[in-house]
């Protein structure tokens, strides 16, 4: 089976599981030509009989390539605030977000540092230019999620929660490059703070595979083509292809690594929110009041 065939099979299999476990992707994905992974996290049920309000919080990948029609959609959604997790170097390389006039832009750079890969964000920029992902083996992906809740991004996620606690910032979008690692962890923390069950958190994370299906396969092919110009042994090329696939096709173990790291260091994810990020009970109550409603209650 070729790598592309494996990619398609993996994405289809994950999509089937998602359809069985959660609401359809159409309920969450906002169709944008310039960013396929723009999603409403509203509609998820909590463990205390409520659900997340739709139309208030969106998670996304980068927004520099939005079309005029895409920008009009964001305007129609009433977006007031965009939180960008990209570093200055990433923004210089990938471009500034295209947004409706008047949207408040807040940059909270998260490097996604991993102990074995210094300056990971900058090195990933280079890997995407060359197709050489040998510094980012499959184990890199869960390790990113581990490190994001082990101190490397506590300050940034704390700032995000402060922004989320201000109702004047809604509707709001937060994003990184693909809307996967940094954004995925942020979403897992937020949904957990709202008492959304972890299985739902995991399913929402994996929904990025369905949202990005149309761009992932050609992107992997492109990167493997770029890497073909780099001298490598057959074993190194096989490992490089594995690394590219692992980076672009998500596994549940990636986001589970965030949970496991929080439990290992703090005893529970709730204690990480409280002690690691400083999200106090009053702040959680504010978020619950702002962002959830009774499951059978009105949308507004």
C-alpha positions as CSV (number, residue, x, y, z in Angstrom):
1,X,0.0,0.0,0.0
2,X,1.4,3.4,-0.9
3,X,1.8,6.2,1.6
4,X,-1.0,8.2,0.0
5,X,-3.3,5.1,0.1
6,X,-2.4,4.7,3.8
7,X,-3.2,8.4,4.4
8,X,-6.6,8.1,2.8
9,X,-7.4,4.9,4.7
10,X,-6.4,6.5,8.0
11,X,-8.5,9.6,7.4
12,X,-11.6,7.6,6.3
13,X,-11.3,5.3,9.3
14,X,-11.0,8.3,11.7
15,X,-14.0,10.0,10.0
16,X,-16.1,6.9,10.5
17,X,-15.3,6.8,14.2
18,X,-16.1,10.5,14.5
19,X,-19.5,10.2,12.8
20,X,-20.4,7.4,15.2
21,X,-19.3,9.2,18.3
22,X,-20.1,12.9,17.8
23,X,-22.3,15.3,15.9
24,X,-21.4,15.6,12.2
25,X,-18.4,17.6,11.1
26,X,-20.8,20.0,9.3
27,X,-22.2,21.1,12.7
28,X,-18.7,22.5,13.7
29,X,-16.8,23.2,10.5
30,X,-17.2,26.7,9.0
31,X,-16.5,26.5,5.3
32,X,-13.7,28.9,4.4
33,X,-11.8,28.6,1.1
34,X,-8.6,29.9,2.7
35,X,-8.6,27.9,5.9
36,X,-10.3,24.5,6.1
37,X,-9.8,24.0,9.9
38,X,-12.0,26.8,11.1
39,X,-14.4,25.3,13.6
40,X,-17.1,26.3,16.1
41,X,-16.6,24.5,19.4
42,X,-20.2,25.2,20.4
43,X,-22.7,22.4,20.8
44,X,-20.7,20.0,22.9
45,X,-22.5,18.6,26.0
46,X,-21.0,18.9,29.4
47,X,-21.0,16.4,32.2
48,X,-23.2,18.6,34.4
49,X,-26.2,18.8,32.1
50,X,-25.2,21.8,30.0
51,X,-23.8,22.4,26.5
52,X,-21.3,24.9,25.0
53,X,-23.0,27.8,23.3
54,X,-22.5,27.9,19.5
55,X,-21.4,31.1,17.7
56,X,-19.1,32.4,20.4
57,X,-15.7,30.6,20.2
58,X,-13.9,29.3,17.1
59,X,-10.7,27.4,16.8
60,X,-8.7,27.6,13.6
61,X,-5.5,27.4,11.7
62,X,-3.7,30.4,10.3
63,X,-5.8,33.1,8.5
64,X,-3.5,34.9,6.0
65,X,-4.9,33.3,2.9
66,X,-8.6,34.1,3.5
67,X,-10.5,35.2,0.4
68,X,-12.7,38.3,0.3
69,X,-15.7,35.9,0.7
70,X,-14.0,34.3,3.7
71,X,-13.5,37.7,5.3
72,X,-17.1,38.5,4.7
73,X,-18.1,35.3,6.5
74,X,-16.0,36.3,9.5
75,X,-17.7,39.7,9.4
76,X,-21.1,37.9,9.3
77,X,-20.1,35.8,12.3
78,X,-19.5,39.0,14.2
79,X,-15.9,38.1,15.1
80,X,-14.5,40.7,17.5
81,X,-11.2,39.2,18.7
82,X,-8.6,37.0,17.1
83,X,-5.9,35.4,19.3
84,X,-2.8,34.3,17.3
85,X,-0.4,31.8,18.9
86,X,2.2,32.1,16.1
87,X,5.7,33.4,16.8
88,X,6.9,36.6,15.0
89,X,9.1,34.4,12.8
90,X,6.2,32.3,11.8
91,X,4.0,35.3,11.1
92,X,6.8,36.8,8.9
93,X,7.0,33.5,7.0
94,X,3.3,32.7,6.8
95,X,1.9,36.2,6.6
96,X,-0.4,38.3,8.7
97,X,-4.1,37.3,9.2
98,X,-6.7,38.7,6.8
99,X,-9.5,39.9,9.0
100,X,-12.5,42.2,8.8
101,X,-11.9,45.8,9.8
102,X,-12.2,46.5,13.5
103,X,-11.3,43.0,14.7
104,X,-9.0,43.1,17.7
105,X,-5.8,41.1,17.2
106,X,-3.9,39.7,20.1
107,X,-0.6,37.9,19.6
108,X,0.3,35.4,22.3
109,X,3.3,33.6,20.8
110,X,3.7,29.9,21.8
111,X,6.9,28.3,20.5
112,X,5.8,24.7,21.0
113,X,9.2,24.0,22.5
114,X,10.2,20.4,22.9
115,X,13.3,19.6,25.0
116,X,15.0,17.6,22.2
117,X,14.2,20.2,19.5
118,X,15.4,23.7,20.5
119,X,13.5,26.5,18.7
120,X,11.0,24.0,17.3
121,X,8.7,26.6,15.7
122,X,11.5,28.0,13.7
123,X,12.8,24.6,12.7
124,X,9.4,23.5,11.6
125,X,9.3,26.6,9.3
126,X,12.4,25.2,7.7
127,X,11.1,21.7,7.5
128,X,8.0,22.9,5.7
129,X,10.3,24.6,3.2
130,X,12.5,21.6,2.5
131,X,10.4,18.5,3.4
132,X,13.1,17.4,5.8
133,X,11.2,16.3,8.9
134,X,13.9,14.1,10.4
135,X,14.1,16.3,13.5
136,X,10.4,15.7,14.0
137,X,9.9,11.9,14.4
138,X,6.4,10.6,15.2
139,X,7.2,10.8,19.0
140,X,7.5,14.6,18.6
141,X,3.8,15.1,18.3
142,X,2.6,13.7,21.7
143,X,5.7,15.3,23.2
144,X,4.6,18.7,22.0
145,X,1.3,18.2,23.9
146,X,3.2,17.0,26.9
147,X,5.4,20.0,27.0
148,X,2.6,22.5,26.4
149,X,1.1,21.5,29.8
150,X,4.4,21.1,31.5
151,X,5.4,24.7,31.8
152,X,6.4,25.9,28.4
153,X,3.0,27.5,27.6
154,X,1.5,28.1,31.0
155,X,1.9,31.9,30.8
156,X,0.3,32.0,27.3
157,X,-2.7,29.8,28.2
158,X,-3.2,31.7,31.4
159,X,-3.5,34.9,29.3
160,X,-5.9,33.2,26.9
161,X,-8.2,32.3,29.9
162,X,-8.1,35.9,31.0
163,X,-9.2,37.0,27.5
164,X,-11.9,34.3,27.5
165,X,-13.3,35.6,30.9
166,X,-14.0,39.0,29.3
167,X,-17.4,38.9,27.6
168,X,-16.6,42.0,25.5
169,X,-14.2,39.8,23.4
170,X,-16.8,37.6,21.9
171,X,-17.2,36.1,19.3
172,X,-13.6,35.1,19.4
173,X,-11.2,33.0,17.4
174,X,-7.9,31.5,18.5
175,X,-5.4,29.8,16.2
176,X,-1.9,28.6,15.5
177,X,-0.6,27.4,12.1
178,X,-2.7,24.3,11.4
179,X,-5.1,24.6,14.3
180,X,-3.7,21.3,15.7
181,X,-1.0,21.3,18.5
182,X,-1.1,24.6,20.2
183,X,-4.8,25.3,19.3
184,X,-5.7,21.7,20.1
185,X,-4.3,21.9,23.6
186,X,-5.9,25.2,24.2
187,X,-9.3,23.8,23.1
188,X,-8.8,20.7,25.3
189,X,-8.1,22.9,28.3
190,X,-11.1,25.2,27.6
191,X,-13.5,22.4,27.0
192,X,-12.3,20.6,30.2
193,X,-12.8,23.8,32.2
194,X,-16.4,23.8,30.9
195,X,-16.8,20.1,32.1
196,X,-16.9,18.6,28.6
197,X,-16.0,14.9,28.9
198,X,-12.5,13.9,27.8
199,X,-13.9,11.5,25.1
200,X,-15.6,14.5,23.5
201,X,-12.4,16.6,23.8
202,X,-10.5,13.8,22.0
203,X,-13.1,13.6,19.3
204,X,-13.0,17.3,18.7
205,X,-9.2,17.1,18.4
206,X,-9.5,14.4,15.8
207,X,-12.0,16.4,13.8
208,X,-9.1,18.3,12.4
209,X,-8.4,15.2,10.3
210,X,-11.8,15.4,8.6
211,X,-11.6,19.2,8.3
212,X,-8.1,19.2,6.7
213,X,-8.6,16.1,4.5
214,X,-8.6,17.9,1.2
215,X,-5.3,19.7,1.9
216,X,-3.4,17.0,3.9
217,X,-2.8,14.4,1.2
218,X,-1.5,16.9,-1.5
219,X,0.6,18.6,1.2
220,X,2.2,15.3,2.2
221,X,2.9,14.5,-1.4
222,X,4.4,17.9,-1.9
223,X,6.7,17.6,1.1
224,X,7.8,14.1,0.1
225,X,8.6,15.5,-3.3
226,X,10.7,18.3,-1.8
227,X,12.6,15.8,0.4
228,X,13.4,13.7,-2.7
229,X,16.0,16.3,-3.5
230,X,17.8,15.7,-0.2
231,X,20.4,13.0,-0.1
232,X,19.2,10.3,2.3
233,X,19.5,6.5,2.7
234,X,16.4,4.4,2.1
235,X,16.0,4.0,5.8
236,X,16.3,7.7,6.4
237,X,13.8,8.4,3.6
238,X,11.3,5.9,5.1
239,X,11.7,7.6,8.5
240,X,11.2,11.0,7.0
241,X,8.0,9.9,5.3
242,X,6.8,8.5,8.5
243,X,7.5,11.8,10.3
244,X,5.7,13.8,7.7
245,X,2.6,11.6,7.9
246,X,2.6,11.6,11.7
247,X,2.8,15.4,11.8
248,X,-0.1,15.9,9.5
249,X,-2.5,13.0,10.5
250,X,-3.5,13.2,14.1
251,X,-3.7,10.3,16.6
252,X,-5.7,10.3,19.8
253,X,-2.5,9.6,21.7
254,X,-1.3,13.1,20.8
255,X,-3.9,15.0,22.8
256,X,-4.1,12.3,25.5
257,X,-0.5,13.2,26.2
258,X,-1.7,16.6,27.5
259,X,-4.1,14.9,29.9
260,X,-1.5,12.4,31.0
261,X,1.1,15.1,31.6
262,X,-1.3,17.2,33.7
263,X,-2.3,14.2,35.8
264,X,1.4,13.2,36.2
265,X,2.4,16.6,37.4
266,X,-0.7,17.9,39.2
267,X,-2.8,14.9,39.9
268,X,-5.7,15.9,37.6
269,X,-6.4,18.3,34.8
270,X,-8.6,20.4,37.0
271,X,-5.6,20.9,39.4
272,X,-3.5,21.9,36.4
273,X,-6.0,24.5,35.5
274,X,-6.1,25.8,39.0
275,X,-2.4,25.5,40.0
276,X,-0.6,25.6,36.7
277,X,-2.7,28.2,35.0
278,X,-4.2,30.0,38.0
279,X,-7.8,29.5,36.7
280,X,-9.7,29.9,40.0
281,X,-13.2,28.6,40.7
282,X,-14.7,32.1,40.2
283,X,-13.1,32.3,36.8
284,X,-14.4,28.9,35.9
285,X,-17.9,29.9,37.0
286,X,-17.6,33.0,34.8
287,X,-16.7,30.9,31.8
288,X,-19.5,28.5,32.5
289,X,-22.0,31.3,32.7
290,X,-20.6,33.0,29.5
291,X,-20.2,29.9,27.4
292,X,-22.7,27.2,28.4
293,X,-26.5,26.9,28.7
294,X,-28.8,24.1,29.9
295,X,-28.9,21.3,27.3
296,X,-32.5,22.0,26.6
297,X,-32.3,25.8,27.0
298,X,-32.4,28.6,24.4
299,X,-29.3,29.3,22.3
300,X,-29.1,32.9,23.6
